[in-house]
Each structure stands twice: as structure tokens, then as C-alpha cells.
């Protein structure tokens, strides 16, 4: 992976990231394809209608169904889904934590039960990277110990200890993966030789897959600093390709998240991407960029779309409102998305009320177009040294707390 920092405007950054499958500019938003699919949309929608050059898939969900081995048989996520641009896969730790009431954190990993059939599983730093190598994602997240907020000091300290330890183990695994010969790799990691060219694919993956470590520490600036320093101290001849900020938007007030970003981002290396995980609203993205964040993901655009909330240049719009029933306007007359160019609010209101599946696609296209266009507008503002002006205008629409 290549990271080129191209423009800055105070703390806001505009960079270019190149992986084996695409080149994209930051700040960027990654649509979430939880189960190797962005809900209601397909690869053609993502590439042609939206121009998305990187999306996120989830290790927890693809591990349980259909299984990483099956996806590997198809050559990885890119061929399996026919989305042949970049994939980032998260470690699955958040889902193991959030979807199970009886998750157990141990020193070497996380024990959880499948939300599908109740079967018992364990994620370790080794197993989640092994799964992501089989998925052949361009960016792999290491396993971290996430804790909900508010949390006790004891719980936060345990989270830091495990997160740093697991980051160190993950980097060690990457060292092994880069240096081991292919036959030994297949044997050591129990990869099945599905096809005659699978060893060649493994050889290529050793050059192409990148790993990001995750900084935890709740909303305490000292714990965040401690975690970051602990992770960076793990680095040797190989470094983490990027650094993520985890454990935010998990119950704390937004203002605490913003303060955490303001304290942490200046401490993070300038020569690598900074990724704020699972965040968030349009306002969260703009505030994140203001503090130096490069990458974002969130289910909000598609989830809100399915629940009739649409994002626009003038704020949020509730398409199920009675006033939409005979409204001939597009969702947003300033929007150039497929939905706004072709359909009225009245039609979308009808589709939602009638529970037509078509509504999910049209609304999701619009919301994701809004998010991706917002990122392009931010990039231009940074390049032209007018991000502060952009920020001040934006927070008048999506009110800053």
C-alpha cells in the first residue's frame, strides 16, 4: 500500500492511497458491506452509480457465513462479490462483542457464540488475520479489545493491555507471513489448496495485504496516548500500514468523541492513514476531518435510508412524512444521484409506505451518494485551503452540539 499526503489545511489532510486493487483520495468514506454486500446494492451500483473505490466487509459475518474458506475458493472477496476494487475488512471483534450477551474476553482472544446457530467460536489475533488473508482483503484490521462506554478504569486498563499485546502478535504474524515459503505457509496455517494456482495467489497476497492496528483508551487522553505508544513500540523492521481509532461512538456523548479526536490525532504518525472506525453522522465526518482523520465507515447511510431518513444539502429529510405524499420535487434538487435525477419524493414516499424493496435500493443510492460527494467536497476544500470556511458553513446545517 502506498500513502501520499498531498494537501493539508491546518489539521485537515488530503492524501492518496493505492492498494493492489484501486487508488482513492482521502478523506474517504467506505460504504459498509457487512456480509460481503452493501445492503440493497450490488457491485455495479457501487462502481458505476456511486464510484466507490473501497468498501468494508466484516470478518465476523463472512467467517460464520459463507465461511472464509469458501470465499478463498473463489479467489477472495473481489471475485466472489465481483467488486474488484479495494476491500477493508474489520477484525470482527466489535460484532463478537455487540451481538452476544455472553462474550468472554481472555488474554489470548475473544470467546463468543454465533448469532446464527449458537455454536461456540474463538477469535484470536492469529485467527482473525488468517481469516482476512483468506478473504484477500486489501486492508486487514488486527484484533482489539473493545469496551462499551462508560467503563470502569479496571476494564479500560485491561482493554489497553490486550489491545497492545494483540497488535504485537499480529505484527509478528505479518512478519512470518511475509518471510515464510508458500508450502510451509499452507501447512502452518492449514490453508486448503483449492486450486492449482492458489499458491501463486498466496505469494501475491504477501505483497498486497496490509494491516492496521487499532488504538483504544475510551475517552481518556492519557489512556489513548498510552495505547498509541504501546502499539508503536511493537514495530520493528515492519510497521503497521495504518492506524485506526476504535472504541468511539459506543455510548459516549458526541462531544467526548470530538475531544478525544482533538487530543489523539496530533500524536499519530503523519505518514500513515488514520481511520476512525464505525463513525458516523455527516457532522461526525466533518469534525473528524477537522482533527486529521483520513478514513471513515458507518452503516448509517444505508440503515437510515431503509428507515426513511435521507441526508440532503439542507439537513435530514423524513420521506415517510405526510407532506411527501404529493411532493413532485426530488429528494434534493442539488443532488445528482440516480434517484434524484429520476424520481420524486412522492414516488419514494409511496414505495416506503407500500414496503416495496425498490425503496431500499433508491434510498440507499441517494444516502451513499450524499456521503461520497461530501467527501469529495471536503477534499476540494482542503486543496483550496478553505476547509475552515466549509466547516463553518456545514455546522450551520448539521448543528454542532
Secondary structure, 3 states (H helix, E strand, C coil): CEEEEEEEECCEEEEEEECCCCEEEECEEEEEECCCCCCCCCHHHHHHHCCCCEEEEEHHHHHHCCCHHHHHHCCCHHHHHCCCCEEEEECCHHHHHHCCCCCEEECCEEEEECCCCCCEEEECHHHHHHHHHHHCCCEEECCCCCCCCCCCHHHHHHHHHHHHHHHHHHHHHHHHHHHCCHHHHHHHCCCCCCCCCHHHHHHHHHHHCEEEEEECCCCCHHHHHHHHHHHHHCCCCCCCCEEEECCCCCCCCHHHHHHHHHHHHHHCCCCCEEEECCECCHHHHHHHHHCCCCEEECCHHHHHHHCCEEEECCEEEECCCHHHCCCCCCCCCCCCCHHHHHCCHHHHHHHHHCCCHHHHHHHHHHHHHHHHHHHHHHHHHHHCCCHHHHHHHHHHHCCCC
